[in-house]
Amino acid sequence: MTDSRQRVIQAMNLKTPDRVPLMCQFSLGFMMNQLKPDPVMFFYDLKTFADGLIQLRETFRFDGILISLHGHSDDWKKGLLQTENIDAGKTILHYEDRTEIHSWIDLPVIRFLKPNQTKTIEDVDIDRDIPDEIDYIPVSGNLYFRLNRKELYSIFDYFHERVGNQFSIHGEITSPFDYFLDFLGYQNALMALILEPEKCKQILARYTEGIKKIAIGMCRKNIDAIKISSPFAGMGFISPEFYAEFVLPYEREIITAIRNCGKHVYIHTCGYIGDRLELMCESGASGLECLDPVPVGNVDLEDAFRRIGDRMFIKGNIDSVNTLLANDDDKVRKDVLKIIETGKTKGKGFILSTACSIAPRVTKERVLMLSEMISEYGSYN
């Protein structure tokens, strides 16, 4: 009998495990809805967040877990003027420059009291404005997770102390393209790709160096793989030509460094990527995650296996919204069974997962169905 960790590793190695591994990414909103924790502590406290991940993995019997936040810091307490407890599931933190609304609904919502000054590409002094060391994760619009550089990887040590090698542990970093978009603002950044392409590349290269340092340090911990979060690299944002010019070279540099450390690495890009699967394969990544089906994206799983299945493992592609959230049990079973059978047909390199994160309002029962179906239909024997 293959254990959970080895099951995932075999799939990432493009080999055939005893059954299809199961490993979904939890959205923060889903975790909040299931656990009902103190929402501030769940976002900012290492042990609260890690213990929650471990509990949910056990509940849903996943073969692996993604640690999406690392480098937890107490910096969130600096400048805190007032804590307003609205109810058990909602807290507002008041600072001089912003309010932070933490709740069980989803990601924290940040409201700055004064608008951020947006930069244009002409304003940027690369040596002054782009740091050598990355000290934050651009989680979402206006939402930044500050990194404690002295404790960047403590959560991985804590995980290993708690669970050892029972299941596959994956870390996460963010694409240089995300940092670039966040730095200039989406509109200014996309225009800059056309107006000042060489300067854009210099900025991307600087971010790449900082992210690569974090990735190499992460590789020294007890993890099996690193996910590169690259949600803005699909058809809805840039063409294949711009992908090849402004995303691929920089992600490939980071991927090469991770692979040289002996770890697997996979790219997470949401939405429509059907026109660039082969380009993404050129990155040298071990695998690809999401592969959103219609209507969220445009990837047909069988077609993806034909095109890249011999070179990359595939992790996906259950529609978390239109299948798990919005449909009845019969439709869920039909959709998931088709995905399992398609993945098994290739005979290797497949991890069953939601395409993107599990949507916040998906029920516990719906996610439990996945492990039940894997037990019933997932065997390769």
N, C-alpha and C positions, 0 to 999 in steps of 0.2 A: 504494500500500500504506500503510495507516495504522500508525503506530508505537504501541507499547504505551501510552504516556502518553495520547496523543490518543484512543485507543480507550476508555479508562476515562472520560476527560473527556466524550466524546460521549455515552456511556451516562448519565453523571450529568446531562448537559444534556437528557436525554430525546430524544436524537437517535439515529440508526441508524449504528453503526460498520460496518466491513467484516465483523467477526465479533463474537460474544459475548465480552466481556472475561472473563478468569479472574483472580481475586484472592481467595485464602483468607487467613484470619488464622491464624498459627501459635500454638499453645499453647506455653508455656515447656517443658512436658514433651516435646512433639514435637520442638522444636528441640534439646533436650538429647539425646534418643535418636538424632537424626540426626547431630549434630555431635560428641558426646562431649567437650565442652570441660571446663575447670576450672569446676565448677558455681558456685563463689563468684564468680569473675571474670565469668562469663557474666551473672550477675544484677546485679552492681554496677559493672562496668567498661564505660564508654561504647564504646570501640573494639571490645572483644571481642563485645559484644552487637550492635553495628551491623554488623560484618563478618560475623557469623553470619547476620543477616537477609539481607544482600546475597548471600551464598553460597547460601542456601536459595532465594531468589527465582530466581537463575540456574538452579539445579538443576531446579526445578519449572516454570520458564518462566511465571511469573505476570506479569500486566500491571501490577501495582501491589503495593505493600508497605505494611503498617501498622507504624508505629513506636509501639509500645505503652508504652514507658518513655522518659522524658526527664528532664532535670535531674539527671543522675548526679552523685553526691557521694562523697567519701572518708569521710564521717561514719561509715560502717559500721565503720571501723577504731578509732574512739574507744571506749575502755572494753573493748576486746577482751583477754581474759585468756589464752585458749589456743585454738589451732587444732588440731583432732584430725582427721587424715587417715585415714579408715577404709579406703578403697580409692580407686581412680582415679575412681570415680563418686560418692563420698560424702564430704563434709567436714562436721564439726560445729564451729561457732564457739561458744565459751563466753564469756559476759559475766556481769557481776555480777547482772544482773536476769533473764537469759534464756539459752536456748540456741537456736541457729539450725541446722537440719539442711538442708544443701544437697546435692542429689543429682540424678542423671539421670532420676529417676522423674517428677517434676512440680515444682510450685511449692515454694519453701522452706517448711519447717514450723517455726513459732516456738513455743517453750514457755517461758512466763514462770514464774519461780520463785515468784512471789507472784501470786495472782489480781488482775486489774485491778479497781479499784473501779468498779462500774457506777453511772451517774447516773440519777436520775429527772428528769422534766421540771420538777418543783418545785425541784430543786437547782440548776438552770442559771441562771447569770448571763450573759446573752448578751454583754454588753460585755467581761466578764472571760474567758469560756470559749470563745467563738467567734472565731478570729483574723480579722483583716482580710486577711491574706495567707495563701494556701494553701501549706503547706510539705511536703506529703506526698501520696502516692497510696494510698488504702485498697485494696490489691491483693486481699486475701482476709482471712479471719478471723485476727486478730492479726498479719497481715503488712502492713507499711507500707514503702513506698519513699520515702525521704526525699529531698526536692528541694533541690538547690543553687540558690538563687535568683539567684546571680550567673552561673550556667551553665545556665539553664533550657532553652535551645534549642540548645545546642552540638551535640547529636546531629544536628540537621537540617542544620547547616552541614557537618558531617562527611560526611553522606550525599550532599549536593550536590557536595562536592569529589570524592567517589568515583565517583558515577554520573551526575552532571549531570541532564539531563531525559530519560533513557532510558526511565523508567517512572514511573508515578504514585505519589507519596509522600503518605501520609496520617498525620496526627497523631492523638492520642487524649487526651481529657479524661474526667473522671468526673462523673456526674450529682450535683447537690446532694442528691438523695434518698439516694444511697449514703452520702455523708458524714454525713447526718443519722442514718441507721440505724447506721452504725459508731460515731458519737459516743455515742449513748444505749444502744446494744445493741439487737438486733432486737426483742426482746420489749417492752422499755420504750418503744422508739420507736413501735412499732405501737399500743401502748396510748395513748401520748401524742397520737396523731392524733385519738383520740376524746375524751380527757379535757381536753386543752389545745390545741385546734386553732390558736388565734391565736398562741400562743407558738411552736408548731411552725413556723408560717409565718414568724415573725421569724427563727428559726434558719435556715430554708431560704433566706430572702432574703439573710442574711449570707454563707452559703456561695456563693450565686449570684454575688455581687459578686466574691468571690475567684476563683472559677472563670472568670468572664467576663474578668478581667484576664489570666489565663494564656492563655485562648483567643485574645484579641486579639493578644497578643504572638506566639503561635504562627502566627497568620495572616500575620505579617510575614516569615515564612520561606518557603523554596521548597517549599511543599506545595500540593496541590490540594484537600484536604478534611480535615475533622476528624470523627472518630467520637466520639459521646457514649456512653460505656459506662453503661448504665442497666439492669442485669440484674434488679433487684428490683422492676421496675415492671409486672410481668405479673399474670395472674389468680391465680397462686398466693400472691400477697402482698396485693394491694389490689384493691378493686372499681373499675369504670370511674368511678364518682362520686368516689372518693378519688383516682384517677389525675388526673382533671380538676382537682381542688382542690389536691393536694399535689405533683404532678410536672409536669404540663403547663405551668403559668404560669412556672415557674422555668427549665425547659429551653427554653421558647419565648424567654425573655429572652436566654439565651446564644446560641441559634440566630440570633436577629435580629442580634445583634452580629457573629457570624461571617459571616452573609450580607451584612451591610453592609460587611464587609471584602473582599467579592468571592470568598469561598471557599465551597465546598460543605460541607455538614454532614449526617451521617446518624446515626440513633439505633440503638443495639444493645441490644435487649431479648430475653432468652432465654425459652424456654418458651411458655406459653399466652398468646397476645395476640390471638386471633381475635375477641374481643369489643370491641377498642379500636383497630382499624386506622384508622378515620376520626378518632378522637380524636388519635392520634399524628400524623396528617396535619395536624391543626390547629396543630401546633407550628411549621409553616413550614419544617421540615427538607427537605433536598433528597431524602433517601432513607431507607430502612429496611433494617436488616440482621437476620439470623437467620431469622425466619419459620419457626421449627422445625416440621417436619411431625409427624404422629402417629408414634410414641407420645411423643416428647420434648416436642412442643407440639401445637397444634391448627390450624395454618395450612395451608390448601390453596392452592398457588401460583396456580392458575388463578383461584380466587376472589379472592385478594389483588390480582391484576392487574385484575380487573373493578372492584374497589372503590376502589383507590387508584393504579392504574398510570398514570393520566393526570396525576397530580400529584406522584408520588414515584418515584425509581428504586428498584428492588428488588435487593438483594444477598443471595443465598442459593440454594437452601435444602436442600443436601445434608445428610442425617443422618450426622454424622461417626461415630457409634457404631454404630447399627443397620444402616447401609449400608456405610460404608468399613471399619469395624473388624470387624464380626461376620458379614458375608456373604461368599459366594464371588464370583469375578470376574464370572460371568454376571449375578448379581443386581446387582452394582455398576453394570455397564454398562447394564442395563435401567433402574435408578432414575435414573442420571445422564442418560441419553438422554432420558427423559421430562421431566426438569427443563429440559434445554437446549431441547427442542422447545416446551415451554410458554413459556419465556422468549422464544424467537424469534417465537412467534405474535403477541405484542404488537408486535414490530417495533422496539422502542426501550426504553431505560431498564432494561436488565437486565445484571447482573454475576453470573456463575456463581461460587459460593462454597460452602464448607461453611456450614451454618446458624450454628453457633457456631465456636469454634476447632477446628482439627484435633486430634483426641484423641491423647494422648501415644503410644499403642501402635499407631497406624495405620502401616502399612509404607510405605516409600519407593515401592515399586512401585504401591501403590494410589493415591498422590497423583500419580504420573507418569501414571496412566491419565487423569486429568482433562485435562491438556494434550493428550494424544493424542486424546481424544474431541472436544475443542474444535477441534482441527485438522481432524478428520474430519467433524464434524457442525455446527460452530458458525458457519459462514459464513452471512451474510444474503443472499448473491448466489444 
